[in-house]
């Protein structure tokens, strides 16, 4: 009985010393770029045109870019953005006619757009902007900025229906 116990204890110690060990390791760099979200705000001006008194002839009213709407696009500094906008926008007098009666009519607003990079809120050195064009946001204290001025014109035909005409101009921006 004593002999059996000795063999079991010797075997237990032998197996512990026989096992071999090996290891390896590796690393991988981790990076991420946090990009500022894009915003676009109507910060100044409007696209409200003066009254047109119909006199039997076609009339065009215009608003220059510097007297129109200024949009401020903000995002990640030195990143390119693409700006898309309505080349034209339809206006109608439907709400006016619903309340006051009369004839429904439509008119077309034709856009004229210019942009200016940087932090200037004054319309200086602005350049015409093509729909779908790509422009770089200029760094202004850690925020990329682009100012966009919108003007345009509306032509009333010689037989334009009377009323208050409304419509919407759309502009979008993306990286």
C-alpha positions as CSV (number, residue, x, y, z in Angstrom):
1,X,0.0,0.0,0.0
2,X,2.8,2.4,0.7
3,X,4.3,1.8,-2.8
4,X,1.2,2.7,-4.6
5,X,0.9,6.1,-2.9
6,X,4.5,7.0,-3.7
7,X,4.0,6.3,-7.5
8,X,0.9,8.5,-7.6
9,X,2.7,11.5,-5.9
10,X,5.8,11.1,-8.2
11,X,3.6,11.1,-11.3
12,X,1.7,14.2,-10.2
13,X,4.9,16.2,-9.9
14,X,6.3,14.9,-13.2
15,X,3.4,16.1,-15.3
16,X,3.7,19.6,-13.9
17,X,7.2,20.0,-15.0
18,X,6.8,18.5,-18.4
19,X,4.4,21.1,-20.0
20,X,6.0,23.7,-22.2
21,X,4.9,27.3,-22.7
22,X,4.9,29.8,-25.6
23,X,3.4,33.2,-26.2
24,X,3.3,36.0,-28.8
25,X,1.7,39.4,-29.0
26,X,1.0,42.1,-31.6
27,X,-0.4,45.6,-31.6
28,X,-2.5,47.6,-34.0
29,X,-2.9,51.4,-34.2
30,X,-6.3,52.8,-33.4
31,X,-7.3,56.1,-35.1
32,X,-10.6,58.0,-35.6
33,X,-11.4,61.4,-37.1
34,X,-14.2,63.2,-35.4
35,X,-15.8,65.5,-38.1
36,X,-17.9,68.5,-37.1
37,X,-21.5,68.1,-38.3
38,X,-22.6,70.4,-41.1
39,X,-25.1,73.1,-40.4
40,X,-26.6,75.7,-42.6
41,X,-28.5,78.7,-41.3
42,X,-30.4,81.6,-42.8
43,X,-28.7,84.3,-40.8
44,X,-29.6,87.5,-42.5
45,X,-31.9,89.0,-45.1
46,X,-34.9,87.7,-47.0
47,X,-36.3,87.0,-50.4
48,X,-39.3,89.4,-50.0
49,X,-39.8,91.3,-53.2
50,X,-41.6,94.7,-53.6
51,X,-45.2,94.9,-54.7
52,X,-45.8,94.8,-58.4
53,X,-48.6,97.0,-59.8
54,X,-49.9,95.4,-63.0
55,X,-50.2,97.8,-65.9
56,X,-50.7,95.5,-68.8
57,X,-46.9,94.9,-69.4
58,X,-44.5,92.2,-68.3
59,X,-42.6,93.3,-65.2
60,X,-39.5,91.8,-63.6
61,X,-38.4,92.5,-60.0
62,X,-35.0,91.6,-58.8
63,X,-33.1,91.3,-55.6
64,X,-29.3,91.4,-55.7
65,X,-27.3,88.8,-53.8
66,X,-26.1,91.5,-51.3
67,X,-29.7,92.4,-50.6
68,X,-31.0,88.9,-50.5
69,X,-30.5,86.1,-48.0
70,X,-27.2,85.2,-46.4
71,X,-26.8,81.5,-45.4
72,X,-23.9,80.5,-43.2
73,X,-22.5,77.0,-43.7
74,X,-20.5,75.7,-40.8
75,X,-18.6,72.4,-40.4
76,X,-15.1,70.9,-40.2
77,X,-12.3,73.3,-41.1
78,X,-10.6,72.8,-44.5
79,X,-13.1,70.1,-45.6
80,X,-14.7,70.3,-49.0
81,X,-18.5,70.6,-49.2
82,X,-20.9,70.4,-52.1
83,X,-23.7,72.9,-52.3
84,X,-26.9,72.1,-54.2
85,X,-29.8,74.5,-54.5
86,X,-33.0,75.2,-56.5
87,X,-32.1,76.9,-59.8
88,X,-35.8,78.0,-59.9
89,X,-38.6,77.9,-57.4
90,X,-42.3,78.1,-58.1
91,X,-44.5,80.6,-56.3
92,X,-48.3,80.4,-56.3
93,X,-51.2,82.5,-55.0
94,X,-53.3,79.5,-53.9
95,X,-53.7,80.6,-50.2
96,X,-54.7,84.1,-51.3
97,X,-57.3,82.8,-53.7
98,X,-58.7,80.4,-51.1
99,X,-59.4,83.3,-48.7
100,X,-60.2,86.1,-51.2
101,X,-61.3,84.4,-54.4
102,X,-59.9,85.1,-57.8
103,X,-57.7,83.2,-60.3
104,X,-54.9,80.9,-59.3
105,X,-51.6,81.7,-60.7
106,X,-47.9,80.8,-60.6
107,X,-44.6,82.6,-61.0
108,X,-41.0,81.5,-61.2
109,X,-38.2,82.7,-59.0
110,X,-34.9,82.4,-60.7
111,X,-31.9,82.3,-58.4
112,X,-28.6,84.1,-58.5
113,X,-26.1,82.8,-55.9
114,X,-22.6,83.8,-54.8
115,X,-20.3,82.5,-52.1
116,X,-17.5,83.8,-50.0
117,X,-15.3,81.7,-47.8
118,X,-14.2,82.8,-44.3
119,X,-15.8,84.7,-41.5
120,X,-16.8,87.9,-43.3
121,X,-20.4,88.8,-42.9
122,X,-20.1,91.6,-45.5
123,X,-20.8,90.9,-49.1
124,X,-17.3,91.6,-50.6
125,X,-15.4,89.6,-53.2
126,X,-18.1,87.0,-53.4
127,X,-18.0,84.9,-56.5
128,X,-20.8,83.3,-58.5
129,X,-21.6,79.7,-57.3
130,X,-22.6,77.0,-59.6
131,X,-25.2,74.5,-58.5
132,X,-23.4,71.3,-57.3
133,X,-20.1,73.0,-56.9
134,X,-17.6,72.0,-54.3
135,X,-16.0,74.6,-52.0
136,X,-13.6,74.3,-49.1
137,X,-14.7,75.5,-45.7
138,X,-12.2,78.0,-44.4
139,X,-11.0,77.8,-40.8
140,X,-12.4,80.5,-38.5
141,X,-11.3,79.8,-34.9
142,X,-11.6,76.0,-35.3
143,X,-14.8,76.0,-37.4
144,X,-15.0,75.8,-41.1
145,X,-17.2,78.4,-42.7
146,X,-18.7,79.5,-46.0
147,X,-21.1,82.3,-46.6
148,X,-23.7,82.0,-49.4
149,X,-25.7,84.9,-50.7
150,X,-28.9,84.3,-52.6
151,X,-30.7,86.8,-54.8
152,X,-32.7,86.5,-57.9
153,X,-35.6,87.7,-60.0
154,X,-39.3,87.1,-60.5
155,X,-41.1,88.0,-63.7
156,X,-44.8,88.8,-63.7
157,X,-46.5,88.3,-67.1
158,X,-48.8,91.0,-68.5
159,X,-51.8,88.9,-67.5
160,X,-50.5,87.7,-64.1
161,X,-53.3,86.8,-61.7
162,X,-53.5,89.1,-58.6
163,X,-52.6,87.8,-55.2
164,X,-49.9,87.2,-52.6
165,X,-47.5,84.7,-54.1
166,X,-45.5,82.4,-51.9
167,X,-42.9,79.7,-52.5
168,X,-39.8,78.1,-51.0
169,X,-36.2,78.2,-51.9
170,X,-34.1,75.1,-51.0
171,X,-30.4,74.8,-50.4
172,X,-28.5,71.7,-49.1
173,X,-24.9,71.0,-48.3
174,X,-23.0,67.8,-47.7
175,X,-19.4,66.6,-47.3
